């Protein structure tokens, strides 16, 4: 909060409190009285929490910023400039570096997110758990497939036109779904690396928490079901679930049975929610360019490609 307060003079800062049980609200009121607070009566997760808060705002640009992010001086200027000068741009993210190691890219978004044909996400600067050192190699602004939920900047009208965040996700991968739906509306998503922030990560769920595994595997399947071109939906989901099974076996071999069970739980939940998610398929599905690669899994695990520039 101190960095956000100091370096975000171009914006009105709000804190959306998801029914926290600590002294978060009291702390903000005491130390940052100029910050406006929106208090929820229940913890609806990332998606519902933001949906409820953003419906109360009048600003033209929303910036969804995690509470474990430190921003830097002038970080808003390149982002706002992109929105001003590019009407087709609907979503923007800054370059995201690790708070714990500030010369390395962060897992959540790095310097722009992409998808392969099976919906596996990867980033400029991060392939799976491999984080690159930031040496300026990805400092050029480019069009991307998805922007990180740690700092997702979106036009108000597009946020509501795309249908807001899907509250059935609760947390994890909902920003990818929103970006995919936004792209299918014909809008562009960009990363502006001149804007730089630092992300602590794990503020909601630790990276190796089984619940995080459950949400990531299930919600990634939701993304495919909701957004893939019609002809690809079920063949691609079937193949993806086969790879999920392989991942589960790998978890067992590594002595992580809870994560194996989390994948089984994810698939069970996916089947249970199948009718509901099928009803959410709407809009344009054909002639979309969602995938930058055929298979990041093949390139990373078989071909041993460890850096984005080597793909």
N, C-alpha and C positions, 0 to 999 in steps of 0.2 A: 504493500500500500504506500509506503513512503516514496518509492520511485514513481509509481503511477500518479500520485498527487503532485510530485515535483515536475514531471516531464510531460504531463498531459493537459497543458493549459488550453489547448485547442478544443477540448471536449468537456462535456459534463460527465462526471464520474458517478456511477451508481453501484451499490453493493446489493446483489440479490442474495438474500440469506435463506438457504434451504432448510429452515427449521433447525438451525444449529443448536447444540446443547452446551456449547462452551460460552466464553465471554466475547465472541466475535463482534456482535452488535454493539455491546457496551464499549468495546475498545475503539471501534470506528467512531462512534458518537463522541467519545471523549477526545480523541486525537485528531480526527478529521471531520469537524462539524459541517464543513462545506459539502461533504459527500452525502448524496441522497441514498436512503436505505429502503429497499423493498423487502418486506418480510413475508415469507410463506408459512403456512400453517402445517405443511408436511414436506418431507423430503421426497420430491418427485423425480430425483435424479437430474442429470445434466439437461436432458431434453425438456421435461416438463417445467423444471425450474426456470430455464431461459424463456420458454414459450410464455409462461405466466408473466414474467417480468417485462419482456419486450412488448407485450400487448398494451402496457401502460405508458409507453414512451412515445414521444412525438418527433424525435430526431430523425433525419433522413438516412443517416448511416449508423448502423449498429456495430460495435466491436465487442465480441464475446471473448473476454479475457479471463483466464484461469486465475485463481487466487494464489497460485504458486509461481507467478511470473514476475520477473524484475524487468522493467522497461528501461530504455536509454534515452538520452537527450535527443530531441527532434525526431523521435521514432514515428510520430504520426504524420509528419510532413510528406514523405514519399507516398504513403498510403492514400492520404486525402488528395494528393496531386493526381494519382492514378485514377481515382474515381472522377475527379473533375474533368480530366482530359480524355477519358475513354468511356463513352456512353454504354458500350457493349460489355464493359467489365462490371460484374455483379459481386464478385468475391475477391478479396485480397488477403494475403498473409505476409508477415515479415519473415526475415531469416531468424530461425530459432536455434539458439545454442544452449548447451548444458550449463546450468547454474553451478554444478559441482566442478566442472572442468570447462572453463569459458572459452577455450580455443578449440573445442570439439562441437560438432553438430549434435542436436538433441534428437532423441528417438521420435518425439511427437512433432513431425512436420519438417524438421531440418530446413533445407532450402527449397521446399516445394514437394508436394506429394503426387504420386502416379499410381496407376493400377495396371496389372497384367490382365490377360484375357480371362483368367479365372477369378478375378477380383482381389487378388493379393495386393495389398498396398506396399509401396516402397517409396523412398525419397531421394532427392539429390543430397547426398551426404549420409544416407542411412539405408543399408540393405539388411532386412531382418534385424538382428541385434548388433550388426557391425556399424560402428559410428566412425566417420572420417574426421580427421583434423581439418579445421577451417583454415585454408591457406589462400582464400580469395578465389578458389577455383569455380565457385558457383555464385558469384556476385552479380551476374547478369540477370535482369528481370526476364522471366519467361512465362508463357501460358502453362498451367499445370492442370492435373485432373482433380485434385482435392486440396483443400487448405486445412491446416491443423485446428482442431477444436480448442487448443490451448490459446490461440489468438486468431479468431475468425472474424474478418471484417466484411460486412455484407450490407447492400442497399436494403432499406426498410421495405420498399415495395416488392422487391424480389423475394425477400424472406417470406412474406405472406403469400405472394403469388405461387411460390414453390410448395407451399403447404406447411411451412414451419418445420421444426424438428419432430421426428417421429417419436412420440412418447412411449411406444412399446419397446423401444431399445433400452430405455432407462439411462444407460451410459455406454460409451465405447462404440466407435464406427458410425455414430449417428451423423457426424459431420461429413463423412464420406457419402452417405446416403443423400444428405441435403445438397452437397456439391454435385453429385451425379444427376439429381433431379433438376438442379439449376442449369446444368450443361444441356440437358435434354430440352430445356426451354429456349436454347439458343444463345445463352449468355456465356461469358468467358470468366475464367478464374486465373489469377496471377499471383506470383510471388515477387515481392519487391525487397530484395536483399539489402538495399541501402538502409532499410529500417531493420533494426536489430533488437532482439529481446533475449532474455535468459530464462529457461524453464527448469524448475526443480524436479518435477515429475513425481508420480506416485502419491500425490496429495489426497486422492480419493481411494485408490486401491494400489497396493504395492505391485510392482511389475510381475512378481511370481505368485500372486494370490490366485487360488483356483477360481474364485468368482470372476476375476479378470479374464482368465482363460475361457470360462463359460460364455461371458458376454461377447468376447472377441470372435469366437468361433460361431456362435449362434447369429450374431448381428451381421457378420460377414455373409452368411447364407441368406439372411434377409435382404441384404443389398443386391445380391444376384437375382433373387426372386422378383424384387420390385423393379429392377432397372435394366436387366439384360434384354437385348432384342428377342422377340418372341421365339424365333426358331432356335435360339441357343439356350433358353432358360433351363429346361430339365436335363438335357445332355451335359451341360456344363456343371450344373449343381451335382449331378451324380458323380462326375469325375472329381469334383472338389471334395465330396464326402469320402471318396476313396482315399484321397490324400490326407484328409482329416484322420482317417483310421490309421494311416501310417504314422502320422504325428502322435497319435495316442499310444501306439506300440513303442515309439521312441521315448515317450514319457515314462512308460513302464520300465524300459531298459535302463533309464537314468534314475530309477528309484523315486519317481514322482507319481504314485498311483492316484493321488487326488486330482491331478491334472488330467489323467486318463478318464477318470469318472466325470470330470467337468465337461469333456468333449462328448461323452455319452449323454450327459444331461442336456448339452447344447443341441444335439441332434433330436432328442426327444422333444424339447421345447420348440424346435423348428417345425417338426411334424404337427405338433399340437396347434401351432399358430398359422399353419399353412393356409387354411381357408380365409382367415382374416387378412393375411399379407397378399394373397391373390387378389382380393378386392381392392387393394391399394395400387394395383397396376393401372396406370392411366397416363394419357398423353402420348408423346412421340417416342417410339422405341427404335425405329429403323433409321439407317443412315447416320447413326451416332458413332462418334470416335471416342470410345471410353478407354481403350487399352493401348498403352504405349509399347508393350511387349507381349509375346505369346505366353512365356512362362518364366517368371522370376525365380521360381523354385528350381527349374532345370539349370538356369544360368548360375545360381548361387550354390546349390548343393552338388551338382554334377560337374559343371564347368568351372567351379571355384572362382567365380567372379565376385570380388569383394568390394569394389568401388563403382559408383554410378557411372563414371567416365569410361569404365571398361565393359559396360553392357553392350 
